[in-house]
Amino acid sequence: MKKMSTMNWIVAMLLIVGGVNWGLVGLLRLNVVYALFGTSVVARVVYVLIGAAAVYQLFSLFVGGEEKKA
């Protein structure tokens, strides 16, 4: 498995949580974040973190530096 920085690992986990949540919303109409946190501030923070992770990943993909070739 490829070694990831802590930041990239956190971003990956947030994107996985967000993707699985949206998949469950689409398939089963089950929103896990809503089920766990309701309409609380915590749920909004979770959504903001997932959105920020997506923006970070987009930035990394399109603006990030080239990988160094050995």
C-alpha positions, 0 to 999 in steps of 0.5 A, a space after each residue: 500500500 502506498 504511504 500517505 501523509 496524515 493530511 492525505 489520509 484524513 482527506 481520503 477518510 472524509 471523502 470515503 465517508 461522504 461518498 458512502 453517505 451519498 451512496 446510501 442516500 441515493 440507494 436507501 434514502 438513508 442519511 447516516 450523518 443525519 441519523 447520527 447527528 440530526 440537524 445539529 451543529 455537529 452534522 453541519 461541521 461534518 458536511 463542511 469538513 467533507 466539502 473542504 476535503 473535496 476542495 483540497 483534493 481538487 486543488 491537489 489534483 489540478 494545482 498540486 506539484 508534479 510527482 518527483 521521478 526517481 
